[in-house]
Amino acid sequence: MMHPHAHPQHVIKQALLVALTLFLLITAVNVGICAQNTTSAIAVDYFYEEGCLKCQQALPAIEEVTNTHGSNLTSLEIISSYDLAREYGISVVPAVVVDKRIVITYSDYQGNTTLLKDLLSSAIVIASEDKSDTSGISKNEVKKNTEISPLLVFLAGLLAGFNPCILAVMAFLATLILSSSGRKKDILKMILGFCSGIFITYMAVGLSILGTAYMLPSLKSTITTAMVVLIFILGCWHIYDAYHLRKYSISTFHTPKAMIKLLEKTAKSNILLLSFVSGGLFSLVKAPCVGAIYFSILDMLVGRTDLTLGTFYLAIYNLGVIFPIITLGILLGYGMKPQTITELKENKRVEIRLFTGIVLIFLALLLHLHLI
């Protein structure tokens, strides 16, 4: 039993150690389950054509997944196996049939071998877990496992945008501008520049990560693992920050003095430009505070989308992030006092931090177990 006079910092360290131990334990259990589910009984038929470039590009990905799952891979030349291919409804190659019933064709992954791996892996897992199912599973059912709801992505952005760090900066900038010029137009300029800086920075960082995963598929597993670990650590940090705020009324997410000086300059001249720069730097400097949910979305996007679809989802997420900022900015420009935002931040920041931390740890576990 813990001593009643134990130092608070020691208590927090013990709590975080327990959380980390739980995470590692679940990891070990999950690895054991995956090992048990691996089976050599799942048949994978690969239909190809001699001289087909798309077939040559798909084969390494197919071999990698089937070797990982211990499946039996059979290569079938479509001309000599035309009757069998016709039974599966296959008319073009490359095409893959898992367990004689789940068909994956080129149109399902459009040349994205990372997506092909995910589709094939999902199909093998489904076939392994449901060998007795004779009703058959269509390729559309397999594809559902990789689909992401645009509404979910937008709501995740809203959650990230309604953040104490962002609220604090909004109130600070509005106060500076009102005390400097007092013009509503300047506040609207500040909002436009600040939101544009956040949007473009998050898009650039996200596309860099997605592009790397797309161009170097071998790094996908490393990238997703690193993100899950980072999300888990940030979740623990948010929970610790909630405690720190409750105990000392000071956040552990500090804003560098250089950032504060830049924000102060924003209110004096070149409001649009400096607000844009401030928004971009804010996205990077305060990433531990506002970027954790962003990493969760990126983790889901890596491997499930191509660059075009990934760009679409990133744009939806970033619109969700800046939506609360735009709304508050308009309210500030038309009469709301910055003190109102400050009071909201002060009154609810502990609850927001604690809720965000719990959500992040939960997300990390779901992502790690491949449940989302």
LODRENMI-146640 format. One record per residue (C-alpha): chain; x, y, z; residue in one letter. Coordinates in steps of 0.1 Angstrom, whole numbers, padded with zeros to 4 digits, always signed. Layout:
% residues N
+---+-------+-------+-------+---+
| c |     X |     Y |     Z | r |
+---+-------+-------+-------+---+
| A |     X |     Y |     Z | A |
...
+---+-------+-------+-------+---+
% end
This chain:
% residues 372
+---+-------+-------+-------+---+
| c |     X |     Y |     Z | r |
+---+-------+-------+-------+---+
| A | +0000 | +0000 | +0000 | M |
| A | +0013 | +0035 | -0009 | M |
| A | +0023 | +0056 | +0020 | H |
| A | -0003 | +0085 | +0026 | P |
| A | +0025 | +0111 | +0026 | H |
| A | +0041 | +0100 | -0006 | A |
| A | +0055 | +0128 | -0027 | H |
| A | +0031 | +0138 | -0056 | P |
| A | +0059 | +0135 | -0082 | Q |
| A | +0066 | +0100 | -0070 | H |
| A | +0029 | +0091 | -0073 | V |
| A | +0028 | +0103 | -0109 | I |
| A | +0059 | +0084 | -0118 | K |
| A | +0044 | +0053 | -0104 | Q |
| A | +0012 | +0059 | -0123 | A |
| A | +0030 | +0064 | -0156 | L |
| A | +0051 | +0033 | -0150 | L |
| A | +0019 | +0012 | -0144 | V |
| A | +0004 | +0026 | -0177 | A |
| A | +0036 | +0018 | -0196 | L |
| A | +0037 | -0017 | -0181 | T |
| A | +0001 | -0022 | -0191 | L |
| A | +0008 | -0011 | -0227 | F |
| A | +0038 | -0035 | -0230 | L |
| A | +0017 | -0063 | -0215 | L |
| A | -0010 | -0058 | -0240 | I |
| A | +0016 | -0057 | -0267 | T |
| A | +0030 | -0090 | -0256 | A |
| A | -0005 | -0106 | -0254 | V |
| A | -0014 | -0092 | -0289 | N |
| A | +0018 | -0107 | -0304 | V |
| A | +0009 | -0140 | -0288 | G |
| A | -0026 | -0139 | -0302 | I |
| A | -0013 | -0130 | -0337 | C |
| A | +0011 | -0159 | -0335 | A |
| A | -0017 | -0183 | -0326 | Q |
| A | -0039 | -0170 | -0354 | N |
| A | -0011 | -0175 | -0380 | T |
| A | -0020 | -0205 | -0401 | T |
| A | -0005 | -0223 | -0430 | S |
| A | -0039 | -0236 | -0441 | A |
| A | -0050 | -0204 | -0459 | I |
| A | -0046 | -0207 | -0496 | A |
| A | -0037 | -0177 | -0516 | V |
| A | -0040 | -0179 | -0554 | D |
| A | -0021 | -0153 | -0574 | Y |
| A | -0032 | -0148 | -0611 | F |
| A | -0007 | -0132 | -0634 | Y |
| A | +0003 | -0129 | -0670 | E |
| A | +0038 | -0133 | -0685 | E |
| A | +0053 | -0099 | -0692 | G |
| A | +0028 | -0080 | -0671 | C |
| A | +0045 | -0051 | -0654 | L |
| A | +0017 | -0046 | -0629 | K |
| A | +0020 | -0083 | -0620 | C |
| A | +0057 | -0079 | -0614 | Q |
| A | +0051 | -0049 | -0591 | Q |
| A | +0025 | -0067 | -0571 | A |
| A | +0043 | -0100 | -0566 | L |
| A | +0068 | -0089 | -0539 | P |
| A | +0040 | -0074 | -0518 | A |
| A | +0020 | -0106 | -0521 | I |
| A | +0050 | -0128 | -0512 | E |
| A | +0058 | -0106 | -0482 | E |
| A | +0023 | -0108 | -0468 | V |
| A | +0018 | -0145 | -0474 | T |
| A | +0052 | -0153 | -0459 | N |
| A | +0043 | -0132 | -0428 | T |
| A | +0011 | -0151 | -0423 | H |
| A | +0024 | -0185 | -0433 | G |
| A | -0001 | -0189 | -0461 | S |
| A | +0002 | -0212 | -0491 | N |
| A | +0009 | -0191 | -0522 | L |
| A | +0001 | -0205 | -0556 | T |
| A | +0010 | -0186 | -0588 | S |
| A | -0013 | -0192 | -0617 | L |
| A | -0008 | -0180 | -0653 | E |
| A | -0042 | -0167 | -0663 | I |
| A | -0041 | -0181 | -0699 | I |
| A | -0034 | -0217 | -0687 | S |
| A | -0058 | -0213 | -0657 | S |
| A | -0085 | -0194 | -0676 | Y |
| A | -0114 | -0216 | -0665 | D |
| A | -0105 | -0213 | -0628 | L |
| A | -0100 | -0175 | -0631 | A |
| A | -0135 | -0172 | -0648 | R |
| A | -0150 | -0191 | -0618 | E |
| A | -0138 | -0163 | -0596 | Y |
| A | -0150 | -0136 | -0620 | G |
| A | -0114 | -0126 | -0628 | I |
| A | -0108 | -0112 | -0663 | S |
| A | -0078 | -0090 | -0657 | V |
| A | -0045 | -0094 | -0638 | V |
| A | -0030 | -0091 | -0614 | P |
| A | -0056 | -0106 | -0591 | A |
| A | -0055 | -0125 | -0558 | V |
| A | -0080 | -0150 | -0543 | V |
| A | -0078 | -0158 | -0506 | V |
| A | -0092 | -0190 | -0493 | D |
| A | -0110 | -0197 | -0526 | K |
| A | -0136 | -0169 | -0519 | R |
| A | -0121 | -0134 | -0512 | I |
| A | -0111 | -0118 | -0545 | V |
| A | -0087 | -0088 | -0547 | I |
| A | -0081 | -0072 | -0581 | T |
| A | -0060 | -0043 | -0593 | Y |
| A | -0089 | -0019 | -0592 | S |
| A | -0091 | -0024 | -0555 | D |
| A | -0057 | -0009 | -0548 | Y |
| A | -0048 | +0010 | -0580 | Q |
| A | -0011 | +0002 | -0579 | G |
| A | -0007 | +0012 | -0542 | N |
| A | +0012 | -0019 | -0530 | T |
| A | +0009 | -0007 | -0494 | T |
| A | -0029 | -0008 | -0497 | L |
| A | -0026 | -0042 | -0515 | L |
| A | -0007 | -0055 | -0484 | K |
| A | -0034 | -0043 | -0461 | D |
| A | -0062 | -0057 | -0482 | L |
| A | -0045 | -0091 | -0485 | L |
| A | -0035 | -0092 | -0448 | S |
| A | -0071 | -0084 | -0438 | S |
| A | -0084 | -0111 | -0461 | A |
| A | -0061 | -0137 | -0447 | I |
| A | -0070 | -0127 | -0411 | V |
| A | -0107 | -0129 | -0419 | I |
| A | -0102 | -0163 | -0435 | A |
| A | -0082 | -0176 | -0405 | S |
| A | -0108 | -0165 | -0380 | E |
| A | -0137 | -0178 | -0399 | D |
| A | -0127 | -0210 | -0417 | K |
| A | -0161 | -0226 | -0411 | S |
| A | -0180 | -0198 | -0429 | D |
| A | -0192 | -0212 | -0462 | T |
| A | -0213 | -0182 | -0472 | S |
| A | -0183 | -0164 | -0487 | G |
| A | -0170 | -0129 | -0481 | I |
| A | -0169 | -0104 | -0509 | S |
| A | -0139 | -0081 | -0516 | K |
| A | -0161 | -0052 | -0506 | N |
| A | -0164 | -0066 | -0471 | E |
| A | -0126 | -0067 | -0469 | V |
| A | -0122 | -0032 | -0482 | K |
| A | -0145 | -0019 | -0454 | K |
| A | -0118 | -0027 | -0429 | N |
| A | -0096 | +0000 | -0445 | T |
| A | -0122 | +0027 | -0450 | E |
| A | -0121 | +0058 | -0428 | I |
| A | -0151 | +0080 | -0421 | S |
| A | -0146 | +0116 | -0432 | P |
| A | -0170 | +0127 | -0404 | L |
| A | -0148 | +0109 | -0379 | L |
| A | -0117 | +0127 | -0392 | V |
| A | -0135 | +0160 | -0391 | F |
| A | -0147 | +0154 | -0355 | L |
| A | -0111 | +0145 | -0345 | A |
| A | -0100 | +0178 | -0359 | G |
| A | -0126 | +0196 | -0339 | L |
| A | -0114 | +0179 | -0307 | L |
| A | -0078 | +0189 | -0315 | A |
| A | -0089 | +0225 | -0323 | G |
| A | -0108 | +0230 | -0290 | F |
| A | -0075 | +0229 | -0271 | N |
| A | -0064 | +0250 | -0241 | P |
| A | -0031 | +0259 | -0259 | C |
| A | -0050 | +0273 | -0289 | I |
| A | -0075 | +0291 | -0267 | L |
| A | -0047 | +0307 | -0248 | A |
| A | -0030 | +0320 | -0279 | V |
| A | -0063 | +0332 | -0294 | M |
| A | -0071 | +0352 | -0262 | A |
| A | -0036 | +0366 | -0261 | F |
| A | -0035 | +0377 | -0297 | L |
| A | -0070 | +0393 | -0295 | A |
| A | -0060 | +0412 | -0263 | T |
| A | -0029 | +0425 | -0280 | L |
| A | -0047 | +0436 | -0311 | I |
| A | -0076 | +0452 | -0293 | L |
| A | -0052 | +0472 | -0270 | S |
| A | -0031 | +0482 | -0300 | S |
| A | -0055 | +0491 | -0328 | S |
| A | -0089 | +0480 | -0315 | G |
| A | -0101 | +0473 | -0350 | R |
| A | -0122 | +0443 | -0358 | K |
| A | -0106 | +0441 | -0392 | K |
| A | -0072 | +0434 | -0376 | D |
| A | -0087 | +0406 | -0356 | I |
| A | -0101 | +0390 | -0387 | L |
| A | -0068 | +0394 | -0404 | K |
| A | -0051 | +0377 | -0375 | M |
| A | -0076 | +0348 | -0376 | I |
| A | -0071 | +0344 | -0413 | L |
| A | -0033 | +0344 | -0411 | G |
| A | -0031 | +0322 | -0380 | F |
| A | -0055 | +0295 | -0394 | C |
| A | -0037 | +0295 | -0428 | S |
| A | -0004 | +0289 | -0410 | G |
| A | -0018 | +0260 | -0390 | I |
| A | -0035 | +0245 | -0420 | F |
| A | -0006 | +0247 | -0444 | I |
| A | +0019 | +0235 | -0418 | T |
| A | -0002 | +0204 | -0409 | Y |
| A | -0008 | +0196 | -0446 | M |
| A | +0030 | +0199 | -0453 | A |
| A | +0040 | +0177 | -0424 | V |
| A | +0012 | +0151 | -0431 | G |
| A | +0020 | +0148 | -0468 | L |
| A | +0057 | +0144 | -0460 | S |
| A | +0049 | +0114 | -0437 | I |
| A | +0023 | +0099 | -0461 | L |
| A | +0047 | +0104 | -0490 | G |
| A | +0075 | +0087 | -0472 | T |
| A | +0053 | +0057 | -0463 | A |
| A | +0040 | +0056 | -0499 | Y |
| A | +0074 | +0057 | -0516 | M |
| A | +0091 | +0035 | -0490 | L |
| A | +0065 | +0008 | -0480 | P |
| A | +0092 | -0010 | -0459 | S |
| A | +0091 | +0019 | -0435 | L |
| A | +0054 | +0018 | -0430 | K |
| A | +0055 | -0005 | -0400 | S |
| A | +0083 | +0016 | -0384 | T |
| A | +0063 | +0048 | -0389 | I |
| A | +0031 | +0035 | -0375 | T |
| A | +0048 | +0019 | -0345 | T |
| A | +0066 | +0051 | -0337 | A |
| A | +0034 | +0071 | -0339 | M |
| A | +0015 | +0047 | -0316 | V |
| A | +0043 | +0050 | -0290 | V |
| A | +0043 | +0088 | -0294 | L |
| A | +0006 | +0090 | -0290 | I |
| A | +0007 | +0069 | -0259 | F |
| A | +0035 | +0090 | -0244 | I |
| A | +0016 | +0122 | -0252 | L |
| A | -0015 | +0108 | -0236 | G |
| A | +0004 | +0101 | -0204 | C |
| A | +0018 | +0136 | -0206 | W |
| A | -0017 | +0152 | -0209 | H |
| A | -0029 | +0133 | -0179 | I |
| A | +0002 | +0144 | -0160 | Y |
| A | -0004 | +0180 | -0171 | D |
| A | -0040 | +0178 | -0158 | A |
| A | -0026 | +0168 | -0124 | Y |
| A | +0001 | +0195 | -0126 | H |
| A | -0025 | +0222 | -0135 | L |
| A | -0047 | +0210 | -0106 | R |
| A | -0018 | +0210 | -0081 | K |
| A | +0002 | +0241 | -0092 | Y |
| A | -0021 | +0260 | -0117 | S |
| A | +0008 | +0259 | -0142 | I |
| A | +0009 | +0238 | -0174 | S |
| A | +0039 | +0217 | -0183 | T |
| A | +0033 | +0227 | -0220 | F |
| A | +0054 | +0258 | -0219 | H |
| A | +0054 | +0284 | -0247 | T |
| A | +0090 | +0295 | -0256 | P |
| A | +0098 | +0332 | -0250 | K |
| A | +0107 | +0337 | -0287 | A |
| A | +0072 | +0325 | -0296 | M |
| A | +0057 | +0350 | -0272 | I |
| A | +0078 | +0379 | -0286 | K |
| A | +0067 | +0369 | -0322 | L |
| A | +0030 | +0370 | -0311 | L |
| A | +0035 | +0404 | -0295 | E |
| A | +0049 | +0417 | -0328 | K |
| A | +0019 | +0403 | -0347 | T |
| A | -0004 | +0429 | -0331 | A |
| A | +0018 | +0458 | -0342 | K |
| A | +0025 | +0455 | -0380 | S |
| A | +0021 | +0431 | -0409 | N |
| A | -0007 | +0413 | -0390 | I |
| A | -0016 | +0389 | -0418 | L |
| A | +0020 | +0378 | -0425 | L |
| A | +0031 | +0376 | -0389 | L |
| A | -0001 | +0358 | -0379 | S |
| A | +0006 | +0332 | -0407 | F |
| A | +0041 | +0327 | -0395 | V |
| A | +0029 | +0325 | -0359 | S |
| A | +0003 | +0298 | -0369 | G |
| A | +0029 | +0277 | -0386 | G |
| A | +0054 | +0280 | -0358 | L |
| A | +0027 | +0274 | -0332 | F |
| A | +0018 | +0241 | -0350 | S |
| A | +0054 | +0229 | -0346 | L |
| A | +0064 | +0243 | -0312 | V |
| A | +0032 | +0232 | -0295 | K |
| A | +0029 | +0199 | -0313 | A |
| A | +0030 | +0179 | -0280 | P |
| A | +0000 | +0200 | -0269 | C |
| A | -0021 | +0201 | -0300 | V |
| A | -0006 | +0175 | -0323 | G |
| A | -0013 | +0142 | -0306 | A |
| A | -0047 | +0135 | -0322 | I |
| A | -0031 | +0146 | -0355 | Y |
| A | -0006 | +0118 | -0352 | F |
| A | -0035 | +0094 | -0345 | S |
| A | -0051 | +0103 | -0378 | I |
| A | -0018 | +0101 | -0396 | L |
| A | -0013 | +0066 | -0382 | D |
| A | -0047 | +0055 | -0396 | M |
| A | -0040 | +0071 | -0430 | L |
| A | -0006 | +0055 | -0434 | V |
| A | -0011 | +0024 | -0456 | G |
| A | -0048 | +0028 | -0459 | R |
| A | -0048 | +0055 | -0485 | T |
| A | -0029 | +0067 | -0514 | D |
| A | -0015 | +0103 | -0516 | L |
| A | -0046 | +0117 | -0533 | T |
| A | -0070 | +0102 | -0507 | L |
| A | -0046 | +0110 | -0479 | G |
| A | -0045 | +0146 | -0490 | T |
| A | -0083 | +0147 | -0489 | F |
| A | -0085 | +0133 | -0454 | Y |
| A | -0058 | +0156 | -0441 | L |
| A | -0076 | +0186 | -0455 | A |
| A | -0108 | +0175 | -0437 | I |
| A | -0089 | +0171 | -0405 | Y |
| A | -0073 | +0205 | -0407 | N |
| A | -0106 | +0221 | -0415 | L |
| A | -0119 | +0206 | -0383 | G |
| A | -0089 | +0220 | -0364 | V |
| A | -0093 | +0256 | -0376 | I |
| A | -0131 | +0256 | -0374 | F |
| A | -0132 | +0264 | -0337 | P |
| A | -0105 | +0290 | -0342 | I |
| A | -0124 | +0307 | -0370 | I |
| A | -0156 | +0306 | -0350 | T |
| A | -0140 | +0322 | -0319 | L |
| A | -0122 | +0347 | -0341 | G |
| A | -0154 | +0359 | -0357 | I |
| A | -0170 | +0361 | -0322 | L |
| A | -0140 | +0382 | -0310 | L |
| A | -0143 | +0404 | -0340 | G |
| A | -0179 | +0411 | -0333 | Y |
| A | -0179 | +0418 | -0296 | G |
| A | -0168 | +0388 | -0275 | M |
| A | -0142 | +0398 | -0249 | K |
| A | -0109 | +0379 | -0249 | P |
| A | -0115 | +0375 | -0211 | Q |
| A | -0144 | +0352 | -0219 | T |
| A | -0121 | +0328 | -0238 | I |
| A | -0095 | +0331 | -0210 | T |
| A | -0121 | +0322 | -0184 | E |
| A | -0132 | +0292 | -0204 | L |
| A | -0096 | +0280 | -0208 | K |
| A | -0089 | +0285 | -0171 | E |
| A | -0121 | +0268 | -0159 | N |
| A | -0121 | +0238 | -0181 | K |
| A | -0084 | +0232 | -0190 | R |
| A | -0079 | +0205 | -0164 | V |
| A | -0109 | +0186 | -0176 | E |
| A | -0099 | +0190 | -0212 | I |
| A | -0063 | +0178 | -0205 | R |
| A | -0076 | +0148 | -0186 | L |
| A | -0101 | +0139 | -0212 | F |
| A | -0076 | +0143 | -0240 | T |
| A | -0050 | +0122 | -0222 | G |
| A | -0075 | +0093 | -0217 | I |
| A | -0087 | +0095 | -0253 | V |
| A | -0051 | +0094 | -0266 | L |
| A | -0041 | +0064 | -0245 | I |
| A | -0073 | +0046 | -0256 | F |
| A | -0065 | +0055 | -0293 | L |
| A | -0029 | +0042 | -0289 | A |
| A | -0042 | +0009 | -0277 | L |
| A | -0068 | +0006 | -0304 | L |
| A | -0043 | +0015 | -0331 | L |
| A | -0017 | -0009 | -0317 | H |
| A | -0043 | -0038 | -0317 | L |
| A | -0053 | -0028 | -0352 | H |
| A | -0089 | -0023 | -0341 | L |
| A | -0092 | +0010 | -0359 | I |
+---+-------+-------+-------+---+
% end
